[in-house]
Amino acid sequence: MPDVILIRNQYPDAAALHRVLNYVCRSGMIGGYAVDPVYAFREFMLVKSAYQNIDGRQLLHFIVSFSTTVAYRLSADDMLALGYDICHLFPGHQVVYALHMDSAHCHLHFVVNSVSFEDGKKHFSGFHDLFPVRDSARTLSAFERAHLPVFP
């Protein structure tokens, strides 16, 4: 089953947002929900500015990490499709996601704008915000056991 890892950092300013987005998007295998990932920093800041909600936590950053067994059986496109599905768990928020394949375990990074584009409020407070993501990862695990071939 994929692991869901919350990156516990306050990300207090626009510079932190910019650094995280640059790091996450460096892989080139990127996607976005309600945002063009190429212009994510600018678009995140436009939403924050429109609602005059620029101070405080800038983003939610988490990772979905795949075991080598799961990564072996899923294509990069499958993992990116899962990333897009997970974005829908954050309605009203811009989300950038990217697949990194440069470590022992393939993993998806997610950067969620802390300010909703629907009402301008901040909605994230901690790990419990990721319970739906964990449940989606469990669904993936059940799906792969039922539908993907097992290799010796």
TORBAKE-153719 format. One record per residue (C-alpha): residue in three letters; x, y, z; residue number from 1. Coordinates in Angstrom, 2 decimals. Each point is the difference from the previous one (the first is absolute). Layout:
# residues N
+------+---------+---------+---------+-----+
! rest !       x !       y !       z !  nr !
+------+---------+---------+---------+-----+
!  ALA !       X !       Y !       Z ! NUM !
...
+------+---------+---------+---------+-----+
***
This chain:
# residues 152
+------+---------+---------+---------+-----+
! rest !       x !       y !       z !  nr !
+------+---------+---------+---------+-----+
!  MET !    0.00 !    0.00 !    0.00 !   1 !
!  PRO !    1.36 !    3.47 !   -0.82 !   2 !
!  ASP !    1.08 !    2.13 !    2.95 !   3 !
!  VAL !   -1.34 !    3.52 !    0.54 !   4 !
!  ILE !    2.56 !    2.34 !    1.55 !   5 !
!  LEU !   -0.82 !    3.49 !    1.23 !   6 !
!  ILE !    2.91 !    2.42 !   -0.30 !   7 !
!  ARG !   -0.22 !    1.86 !    3.29 !   8 !
!  ASN !    1.20 !    3.48 !   -0.77 !   9 !
!  GLN !   -1.72 !    3.32 !    0.53 !  10 !
!  TYR !    0.91 !    1.44 !   -3.44 !  11 !
!  PRO !   -0.55 !    3.52 !    1.37 !  12 !
!  ASP !    0.60 !    2.19 !   -3.05 !  13 !
!  ALA !   -0.07 !    0.30 !   -3.78 !  14 !
!  ALA !    3.69 !   -0.92 !   -0.23 !  15 !
!  ALA !   -0.73 !   -3.35 !    1.66 !  16 !
!  LEU !   -2.86 !   -0.61 !   -2.44 !  17 !
!  HIS !    2.27 !    0.81 !   -2.93 !  18 !
!  ARG !    2.75 !   -2.35 !    1.25 !  19 !
!  VAL !   -2.39 !   -2.91 !    0.54 !  20 !
!  LEU !   -1.64 !    0.40 !   -3.41 !  21 !
!  ASN !    3.42 !    0.18 !   -1.71 !  22 !
!  TYR !    1.14 !   -3.15 !    1.80 !  23 !
!  VAL !   -3.19 !   -1.96 !   -0.66 !  24 !
!  CYS !   -0.28 !    0.97 !   -3.68 !  25 !
!  ARG !    3.63 !   -0.76 !   -0.85 !  26 !
!  SER !   -0.89 !   -3.54 !   -1.12 !  27 !
!  GLY !   -1.84 !    1.16 !   -3.09 !  28 !
!  MET !   -2.78 !   -2.58 !    0.61 !  29 !
!  ILE !   -2.47 !    2.49 !    1.42 !  30 !
!  GLY !   -3.69 !    0.69 !    0.09 !  31 !
!  GLY !   -2.42 !    2.42 !    1.51 !  32 !
!  TYR !   -3.54 !    0.36 !    1.23 !  33 !
!  ALA !   -1.51 !    3.48 !   -0.49 !  34 !
!  VAL !    3.49 !    1.29 !   -0.79 !  35 !
!  ASP !    2.53 !   -0.16 !   -2.81 !  36 !
!  PRO !    3.02 !   -1.57 !    1.75 !  37 !
!  VAL !    2.41 !    2.03 !   -2.14 !  38 !
!  TYR !   -1.46 !    3.22 !    1.44 !  39 !
!  ALA !   -0.99 !   -1.42 !    3.39 !  40 !
!  PHE !    1.86 !    2.54 !    2.13 !  41 !
!  ARG !   -1.56 !    2.93 !   -1.82 !  42 !
!  GLU !   -3.48 !   -1.57 !    0.04 !  43 !
!  PHE !    0.18 !   -0.98 !    3.69 !  44 !
!  MET !    1.03 !    3.57 !    0.87 !  45 !
!  LEU !   -2.80 !    1.48 !   -2.13 !  46 !
!  VAL !   -2.58 !   -1.94 !    2.02 !  47 !
!  LYS !    1.62 !    1.05 !    3.28 !  48 !
!  SER !    0.12 !    3.64 !   -1.13 !  49 !
!  ALA !   -3.58 !    0.01 !   -1.29 !  50 !
!  TYR !   -1.23 !   -1.00 !    3.47 !  51 !
!  GLN !    2.63 !    2.06 !    1.85 !  52 !
!  ASN !    1.09 !   -3.16 !    1.78 !  53 !
!  ILE !    3.76 !    0.02 !   -0.56 !  54 !
!  ASP !    1.30 !   -0.46 !    3.55 !  55 !
!  GLY !    0.59 !   -3.22 !    1.92 !  56 !
!  ARG !    0.31 !   -3.52 !   -1.33 !  57 !
!  GLN !    0.33 !    0.04 !   -3.78 !  58 !
!  LEU !   -0.59 !   -3.63 !   -0.91 !  59 !
!  LEU !   -0.60 !   -3.59 !    0.96 !  60 !
!  HIS !    2.80 !   -2.31 !   -1.19 !  61 !
!  PHE !   -0.26 !   -3.76 !    0.10 !  62 !
!  ILE !    1.37 !   -3.06 !   -1.77 !  63 !
!  VAL !   -1.53 !   -3.28 !   -1.14 !  64 !
!  SER !    2.87 !   -2.51 !   -0.15 !  65 !
!  PHE !   -0.25 !   -3.29 !   -1.88 !  66 !
!  SER !    1.80 !   -3.18 !    1.00 !  67 !
!  THR !    2.29 !   -1.46 !   -2.65 !  68 !
!  THR !   -2.53 !   -2.81 !   -0.56 !  69 !
!  VAL !   -2.80 !    2.44 !   -0.72 !  70 !
!  ALA !    2.22 !    2.28 !   -2.09 !  71 !
!  TYR !    1.13 !   -2.98 !   -2.08 !  72 !
!  ARG !   -3.59 !   -0.87 !   -0.85 !  73 !
!  LEU !   -1.25 !    3.53 !   -0.72 !  74 !
!  SER !    1.08 !    2.22 !   -2.85 !  75 !
!  ALA !    0.91 !    3.64 !    0.50 !  76 !
!  ASP !   -3.31 !    0.88 !   -1.68 !  77 !
!  ASP !   -1.89 !   -2.15 !    2.55 !  78 !
!  MET !    1.73 !    1.77 !    2.88 !  79 !
!  LEU !   -0.70 !    3.43 !   -1.52 !  80 !
!  ALA !   -3.66 !   -0.99 !   -0.50 !  81 !
!  LEU !   -0.16 !   -0.89 !    3.70 !  82 !
!  GLY !    1.49 !    3.43 !    0.72 !  83 !
!  TYR !   -2.76 !    1.69 !   -1.93 !  84 !
!  ASP !   -2.63 !   -2.07 !    1.83 !  85 !
!  ILE !    1.47 !    1.01 !    3.36 !  86 !
!  CYS !   -0.22 !    3.67 !   -1.00 !  87 !
!  HIS !   -3.79 !   -0.34 !   -0.02 !  88 !
!  LEU !    0.15 !   -0.62 !    3.75 !  89 !
!  PHE !    0.78 !    3.72 !    0.42 !  90 !
!  PRO !   -2.97 !    1.72 !   -1.66 !  91 !
!  GLY !    0.30 !    3.74 !   -0.30 !  92 !
!  HIS !    3.80 !   -0.09 !    0.25 !  93 !
!  GLN !    2.70 !    0.18 !   -2.63 !  94 !
!  VAL !    2.24 !   -3.06 !    0.05 !  95 !
!  VAL !    3.30 !   -0.70 !   -1.75 !  96 !
!  TYR !    1.30 !   -3.56 !   -0.05 !  97 !
!  ALA !    3.13 !   -1.57 !   -1.42 !  98 !
!  LEU !    1.46 !   -3.47 !   -0.30 !  99 !
!  HIS !    3.58 !   -0.44 !    1.19 ! 100 !
!  MET !    1.81 !   -3.15 !   -1.06 ! 101 !
!  ASP !    3.46 !    1.02 !    1.20 ! 102 !
!  SER !    0.13 !   -1.96 !    3.26 ! 103 !
!  ALA !   -0.43 !   -3.57 !    1.23 ! 104 !
!  HIS !   -3.78 !    0.48 !    0.01 ! 105 !
!  CYS !   -2.04 !    1.78 !   -2.64 ! 106 !
!  HIS !   -2.11 !    2.67 !    1.64 ! 107 !
!  LEU !   -2.50 !    2.71 !   -0.77 ! 108 !
!  HIS !    0.41 !    3.43 !    1.56 ! 109 !
!  PHE !   -3.09 !    2.14 !    0.53 ! 110 !
!  VAL !   -0.06 !    3.73 !    0.66 ! 111 !
!  VAL !   -3.43 !    1.34 !    0.96 ! 112 !
!  ASN !   -0.67 !    3.74 !    0.14 ! 113 !
!  SER !   -1.02 !    0.82 !    3.57 ! 114 !
!  VAL !   -2.56 !    2.55 !   -1.26 ! 115 !
!  SER !   -3.18 !   -1.22 !   -1.66 ! 116 !
!  PHE !   -0.78 !    1.56 !   -3.35 ! 117 !
!  GLU !   -3.71 !   -0.35 !    0.84 ! 118 !
!  ASP !   -0.23 !    1.91 !    3.27 ! 119 !
!  GLY !    3.51 !    1.27 !    0.85 ! 120 !
!  LYS !    0.19 !   -1.93 !    3.27 ! 121 !
!  LYS !    2.79 !   -2.22 !    1.26 ! 122 !
!  HIS !   -1.21 !   -3.49 !    0.80 ! 123 !
!  PHE !    3.02 !   -2.08 !    0.98 ! 124 !
!  SER !    1.05 !   -0.70 !    3.53 ! 125 !
!  GLY !    1.93 !   -3.26 !    0.10 ! 126 !
!  PHE !    0.39 !   -3.64 !   -0.77 ! 127 !
!  HIS !   -3.72 !   -0.76 !    0.28 ! 128 !
!  ASP !   -0.41 !    1.93 !   -3.26 ! 129 !
!  LEU !    1.79 !   -2.91 !   -1.68 ! 130 !
!  PHE !   -2.29 !   -2.82 !    1.20 ! 131 !
!  PRO !   -1.92 !    0.02 !   -3.32 ! 132 !
!  VAL !    3.33 !   -0.27 !   -1.84 ! 133 !
!  ARG !    0.97 !   -2.99 !    2.14 ! 134 !
!  ASP !   -3.35 !   -1.63 !   -0.78 ! 135 !
!  SER !    0.51 !    0.60 !   -3.74 ! 136 !
!  ALA !    3.44 !   -1.60 !    0.23 ! 137 !
!  ARG !   -1.59 !   -3.05 !    1.65 ! 138 !
!  THR !   -2.51 !   -0.18 !   -2.85 ! 139 !
!  LEU !    2.89 !    0.00 !   -2.46 ! 140 !
!  SER !    1.61 !   -2.84 !    1.90 ! 141 !
!  ALA !   -3.21 !   -2.06 !   -0.18 ! 142 !
!  PHE !   -0.37 !    0.80 !   -3.71 ! 143 !
!  GLU !    3.52 !   -1.07 !   -0.85 ! 144 !
!  ARG !   -0.37 !   -3.31 !    1.85 ! 145 !
!  ALA !   -3.24 !   -0.74 !   -1.87 ! 146 !
!  HIS !    0.90 !    1.20 !   -3.50 ! 147 !
!  LEU !    3.72 !    0.14 !   -0.62 ! 148 !
!  PRO !    2.06 !   -3.04 !   -0.91 ! 149 !
!  VAL !    2.36 !   -1.41 !    2.58 ! 150 !
!  PHE !    3.56 !   -0.42 !   -1.23 ! 151 !
!  PRO !    2.29 !   -2.62 !    1.55 ! 152 !
+------+---------+---------+---------+-----+
***
